[in-house]
Amino acid sequence: MLQGTASDVGKSIVTTALCRLFLQDGYQPAPYKSQNMALNSYVTLDGKEIGRAQGVQAEACGLPATTDMNPILIKPIKDMHSQIVVHGVPKMQMSAMDYRNHFLPQAKTIVLDALDRLREQYDIVLMEGAGSPAEINLKDRDIVNMNLAGWADAPVLLISDIDRGGVFASLVGTLELLEPHERARVKGFIINKFRGDLALLQPGLDWLTERTGIPVLGVLPYIPELRIEAEDSVVLDELQYRRQKEKEIDIVVIRYPRISNFTDFDALGWEPDVVVRYVSTADELGEPDVIILPGTKDTISDLNFLRERGLDRAIQEQWQEREVQLVGICGGYQMLGERLFDPFAVESEIKEAEGLGLLPLVTTFAKEKRTVRVKGTAAKECPLRVVENKETELTIEAYEIHMGITESDESAGLRSEDYRPLFVLNTDTVETKETEDIREAREAKEAKEAKEAGSSAEEVNTRHFEGCGAADGKVWGTYLHGLFDNDEFRRAWLDGLRLEKGLSPIGETFQAAVYKTQEFDRVAEIVRNHLDLDQIYEIIGLRNKQMT
């Protein structure tokens, strides 16, 4: 088990690297986090929702992600209230106190059953803790740190981040707050994000081992430009304030308080001609080429955030005066419409709100969530410059994860003939469970769109239009997460922006899937070179195959 002295010390990245490293060494590892709190989520192949970190770690293990890898996901909705997702399905909304008093007592069975199934299937299960094991106010009902390590009889490696300072105090202080039997489980320290001369640090490492009797298993260097998907939006703090080099295409992503699935834009940031900036105020907008409204766990509340900060006016001024392209993904797509309704208080207590009025759409939040992986093509009517001069259909793969049902707004002042669908999805490419209200609304919408497009009855059953954009392509939105991970679409869209700026297109630059695989290997190699793997293998009771 990998635990940390605090949040964001690098537990997820170290776990991911060890997943890859053990796979390289001939073992079949699997990741596990009993309880995760995150807004960045991952959709499994069977249409279930887990924390993004465990989905990424599964990829590093060469495995399809399952809900056993993260049986409980907590998605904050508002202060002290969260949506509780159990084995990939939203079950309830609870306050922090109700969760502690009424849910945690029954959670032990859920998390241990999932762990047992993983241990039966795989050689090594890498368990990731959450926050700190020394949160003494929470320890009596802990299901994610030391209690879990005890139930599983797992040795613990304790990780601390030297970049934030106080690394020796945090390690020793954490040990001091543990019970003797918990302290005995800690078999090694890992110090993360070191930027200096190791020789200068060595006296401190020697002191730490002498003081605690626990070895330092390694000091990992700070890795700049890390390209492994992050789960916690705290990583955006660094991106927001990092001095960005000027590049030919400037893309701004609005960072509202409940931003989710911001990893949608990682691949854009890897492009050689693109800079991606996350901003929270109108003053930070500058003069971008594109403004993206990303996903959010609470669309109406984050829409109010835009209005409170004057971002709604600033964004519309950029669109009207500079013809900036506006893009909405999931919750951002809903914001671009005319109206939003939340009759069952699914996301917030605000039952109705006016959207930005840039697309002729109305969204109603359903009681159940739609989580599904999809495949499709760019629609022939797609107003984006991604279908020009193409002899074959431009294909895409993505995933949906949303509570809202978005439909054309017949009462909108916008003329529907000025707007086009973006994609045609094949709904038979995945298996998914839909609730009756979502299914009926989807089928009615598909039938209407197919009739308008002159599709056959057979096409109605297997295909439906998705997304909406103005005929000039200057404002568009979609429910599709992971859209920009599609290499052909991403580069075609960016080259369309280049043409509008009078720049020559540059074509494909990299393959996102290959890039991710290479990054797993790169980070695993760094960890291999800086950790004492012989000691780690001894701690977990396996032999280091690389040494035989």
N, C-alpha and C positions, 0 to 999 in steps of 0.2 A: 504494500500500500504506500502511495506517495501522498504525504500530507505537507502542509505549508504553515509557516509562521503567520501568514496573513493572506488575504485575497490578492490576486494578481502578482504572486511571486514567481509564477512560471510553472505551476503544477501541470497544467494541461499540455504545455509544450514539451516538458520533460517526459510526461507520460506518452505523448505521441512519438517522441524520438525513441524511447525504449520499446514501444510497440514495433516500430520499424526495425530497430536493431535486433530484437529477438527473432523477428521474422527472417532477417538476413542470416542469422546464426543457425537457422534450421528448425526453430521451434514455431508452433502456431499460437501466438498470443491473442488475447481479446481484451478490450477495455471494459471498465465498469465504473459507474458512479451511481451510487444508490439514490441520491437526491441531488438534483441540480436546480439552481435558480438562474434563469437566463431568458432573455427575449430573443436571442439568436437561436433559432431551432432548426432541426434537420428532419426531413421527411424520409422514412424508410421505404423500402420497395413495396411493402404492403400498405402504404398510406397511413403510417402512424407517425407521431411527433415525439422526438427526443431532443436532448440538448445537442447543440451543434458540435461541441467538443468531442462527444462520444461518437458522433457520425464521422467526423474527420479522423479520429483515432481508429475507427473500424477500417476506414480506407487505408490508413497506414499499415494495418494488419493484413490487408488484402481480403477483407471480409465484407459481406453485406451487413449493414447495421441492423440491429434488432432492438426491440424495447427492453429486452433483458439487460442490455448494456446501460440503460438509464431508465429504470422502472418508474421513478417519480420525478416529474419536471414541474417546477414552480415558476409561473410566469406573472411577474408583478403587473397589476392593473392600475392601482393607485396607491397612495400611502397606506401601508399596513394591510392591504388587501391583494390577493393573488388568485389566479386561476390555477387549479390543481389538475395536472395531467397525469393519469395513471396508466402505465403501459400504452402510452401513445394516444390516449383518448381523454379529452377534457371531462372531468367528473363533477367539479363544483367550484364555486368561488368562496374563499374563506378569508377571514381576518387572520393576522399572525397569531393572535391568542387562541382563536378557535382551532387553527391548524395544530398548534402545540398541544392543546388540551384534548381535542376530540379525534384528530387524525393520526398523530404520531403513535399513540398506543397500539394502533392496528397496523402500522407501517412495517414493523419488524418482519412479519411473515411475508409481506410483499417483496421486500428487498432481499431477504435471504433465499426465498424460492428462486428468484431470478439469478442470484449469485450461484446457487447450487447447479442450476442448469448450465451456466457457463463453465463451471469447474468440471462438469462431466464431459464437456465437448472439447476443451482446449487445454494446451500444455501449461500455459501461464495466463493468469488473469491479473491485469494491472488495475488495481483499485485506486481511484483518485478521490481524495478527500475534498472538503469544501471549507473555505475560510481558514480558520485556525482551530486546532484541537483544544486550545486553552481558553475557549469562550465559556467560562465557568458558569455563567447564567443559563447556558443551554445544554450542559453536559449530561444532566440527568435523563434527558430524552433524546440524546444524540443517536442518529441512525446513519451518520455519514463519515464520522471520524473514528475516535478511539473505541467507542462501543462496537462499531462495525468491525474494526480490526480484531477486537477480542472475540466476537462471534465467529469470525472467519479464521481465527488463530493465525493472523497474517503479520509478518514482520513489517516495520514501518521505516521508510526513509523520509527524513524531514528536510524540506527545501526552504531556503530563505533567500531573499533578494538583496544583494549588497548594494545595488544601484540606488536604493532609497535610503541607505545609511542605517547604522545601528544593527548590523548583522549579528554581531556576537551577543549583544543584549537581547535580540529577538530570539535567538536559538536557546540561550541559557534561560531566559525568562520563560519561554514556552515549556521547557523541561521542568522548571520549578513549579509551574502551575498544574502539572500532570500528577496523577496519583502514582505511587511506586510501581504498581503493576502495569500502568500505561507507559511509564518511563522505560520500563524494561523492554517494551516492544520496539523502541527506537534503536535501530541497528546501525544507522549511519546518517551523516549530514551531507547535503548537497548545497553548495553556495552558487547562486545563479547571478548572471548579468554582470560579471566582473570586467572592468575596463582597464585595469592598471597592470603594474609589474608584479607578478606572482611572488617574486622574492621579497617584496616589501610586505606582502600579506602573510608570508609563511610563519613568522613568529606568533601571529594571532591564531593561526590554525593549530600550531603546536600547543598553545595555551588552551584552546578550546577542547582538544582531545584530552589533555592532562586534567582539565577541570571536570569534564563530564565522563570520561572513560569511553566515549563514543567516537569512532573514527570519522574523519572527513573523507568522503568517498570521491570527492572531486570538486573543482571550481570551474564552472561553465562560463565561457566568455559571453559578453553582451553581443547579440547577433543583430546587426543593423539590417534593415530592409528584409525582415523576416516575412516570408510569404506562405505562412500556414494560417488558415482562417481562424480568426479570433472569435471568442464567444461573448466576452464582456465588453460593453461599449466604453469601458475605461480606457481601452487602447486608443480610442479616438482622441483622447486628450493630447497624446503625443502627435498624432497626425494633424490635429487642429492647429498646433502651435509650432510644428516643424517648419523651418524655412524651406519652401518649395521652389525648385528650379522652374523658371518660366519655360513652358513648352507650347507647342502650336495649338493644342486644344485644351481649353480650361473648362473643367466640369466641376460644378458646385453641388454638393449634396447637403440638404438642409438637415441639421442635427437637432431634432426636437427631443423633449425629455424622454419620450417612450419609444425612441427609434428601435426598430427590430430588423434583423436579417440584413445588416449593413454589409455583410460579406458579399452581397449581390454585386458590389462595385469593385471588388478586389482585382478582378481581371482587367478592368478599365485602367486601374492604377498601375498595372504592370506594363501597359503599352508604352513604347518609347516616345510617342508624340503627345501623351496625355498627362495632365496633372489633375488629380482628384482632391478637392478641398472640402472639408466639413465645416459648416458655418452655422452660427446660432443667432446672428444679428444682421440687420439690414446693412450696417456699415461694412460688414465683412464680405458682402457679395462681390464687390468689384465689378468687372465687366466680363463675365463668363460667356462661354459659347452655349452652355447647357446648364439648366438648373433642374435637379432631380429632387422630387419629393419621395422619400423612401417609405418602406413599411413602418408601421407603428402598431403597438398593442392597444392604443386608445385613439382612434381616428379623430373623434370629435374634440377631445381634450387637446390633442396636439394641433388641431386646426385652430382652436382658440389661442393656443400659444403663438401661432403665426400672427394672429390678429393683434394680440396684446403687444407684440414686439414690432408691429408695422411691417412684418415680413410679407404679408399677403399683398399689401399695396406695392411694396418694393419689387416683388416678383412679377406682378402684373405690369408694372411700369417697364421692367426689363423686356418683357414679352412684347408689349405694344410699341415701345420706342426703339429698342435695339433688335427686335425680332429674335430674341434669345429663344432657343428651343426648350420647352417645358416638358418634363417627363414625370409621370407618376407611376410608382410601383406599389401594388397592393393597397395599403392604406393611403398612399399618396395618390393613387388612381381614384380612390373614392373621394378624396378632397377636391379633385378637379371637376367633379360633377356639380349638379345643380343643388341637390338636397340629400341629407342623410337622416335616416330614421333608426332609432334604437328602442323599439316599443317594449322589449323585455329587459332593458338595462343590461344588455350583454357585455358591453364594454364600459359604459359609464352611466351616471344617473341622468345625463342630459338626453332627453328623448328625441329631440329634433334639432337640426342645425342646417344653416345655409352653407353650401359648398362654395368653391371659388367661381363656379359658373362658367367654366371654360370648355366643358364637354357636356352634351345633352344627356346626362345620366342621373339616375337616382339610386341610392343604395339603402337597403334595409338589412339590418343585422338579424341573423337567424339565431335560434337557440343552440344549434349544433355547428361544429366547425367542418369545413371542407379541407381535407388534406389528401393530396393526390399528386403522383408524378404523371407528367403528360408528355406526349410527343406530337409534333405537328409540322406545319409549313407556314411560311409567310403567305397571307392571302393575296390573291391577284390584285385586289383593290387596295392593298396596304399602301398608305400614303408616304411611307418612309422610303428613302433612297436605297433600299436593300434588294429590290427586285428588278432594278433597271438592268437591261442588257444581260439578263440571265436566261440561259436556255433550259436549265433544270430548276425544279422547285428548291427554295432555300429551306432546309429542314432545321428544326429546333427541338431541344429537350429541356424541360424545366419542371418546376413543381409549384403547386398552389397550396396555400395555407391561410385560410381566412374565414371569418364568420359572416361577412357581408355577402349579399346577393345584389349585383349591380345590373340594372336594366335601363333600356332607353327611356327617356323621360318625354312622353308625348306632349306634356304641357310646357316644355322648355321653350324659351324664346329663340333658341338657336335652331337653325334649319337642319333637320336630320340629314338632308341630302348633301350637306357640306362636310359630313363625317364618314369615315370608312372603318371597317374592321381591320385588325392588324394580322391576326393569325387564324388558321383553321386547325383545330385540334382533333386528333383521333382519340375518342373517348374509350376505345376498346383496347388501348395499349397497356393498361394497368388494371389491377384489381383494386377496388376501393369500396368502402361501405359508406353510403350516403343516407342521411336521415330523410324522411319523407318530404319535409318542407323544402330542403335543398334540391332533392331530386325532381320534384314537381315543378319548382320554379325554373330549374335548369332546362328540363325537357320542353316546357312551354316557350322559353326564350329561344332554344335551338330550333324548334319547329317554326317559329315566326321568322327567324333569320334565314332559315333554309328556304322558306316559301318566298321571301323577298328576293333571295338570290337565285331562285329558280332551280334549287337542288332537287334531286330525286328523293323518293321516299327512303331508299336504301341509305343515301348519304345522311339523311336526318338522323338515322339510328347510330351512325358511327362517327359523325363529324359535327363540330359546332364552331361558330366564330368566337373569337376571344379578343378582348382589347378594343380600343376605340381611339381614333386619331382624326384631327382636322385634315381636310383635303390637302392643305399645303404642308402638312407634316410638322408644323411648328408647335403643336401641343398634342401629346398622346399619352395614353396610360394602359396598363395591363396588370393582371393579377399574377403574372408569371415571375416567380423568383428564379434566380440562376440563369436568366435570359442572356446576360452578357458573358456567361461561361461558354456559350456557343460561339466558336471561333469565327465561323463564316458570317454569322449575323453581326457579331461585335465589330469585326473589321469593316464589313460593308457599311454599317451605320456610321462608323467613325470616318470612313473615306467619303461618305456623303457630306459630312460636316466639313471635311477638308475642301471638297469641291465648292461648297457654298462660300468658303473663305478665299477661293482662288488658288488653293494649293493642290498639288498633284496627289492622287491616291497612292498609298504605299503597299496595299495588299496584305496578305497574311504575314504576321510577325512571329507568332508562337502558337502552340497548341496548349490551351489552359490545362487540360487533363495531364498532358506530359509534364508541364511546368510543375504541377502539384506533386507528381510522383518524384520528379527530380529534387524538389524541395524537401520531401520526406527523407530522401537519401542523403541530402546535404546536411540536414540537421542531425540525422542519426550519426553521420560520420564525425561531426563536431563533438557530439556527446561521447561517442566511442573513444575519441582521442583525449578526452578530459576527465573521464570517470574510471575508477578502478573496477573494471568489469569482473575480474576474478573474484573480488570481494563480494560484488553484488550477486554473482552466480552462487557463491558459497552461502550467502544469506538466504537465498530462495531455495537452496537445496538442489540445484541442478549443476551439471558440468558445463563449462565453457567449451563448446564444440570447436571454437576457433583455436584452442590451445592443444587440441588432440591431433 
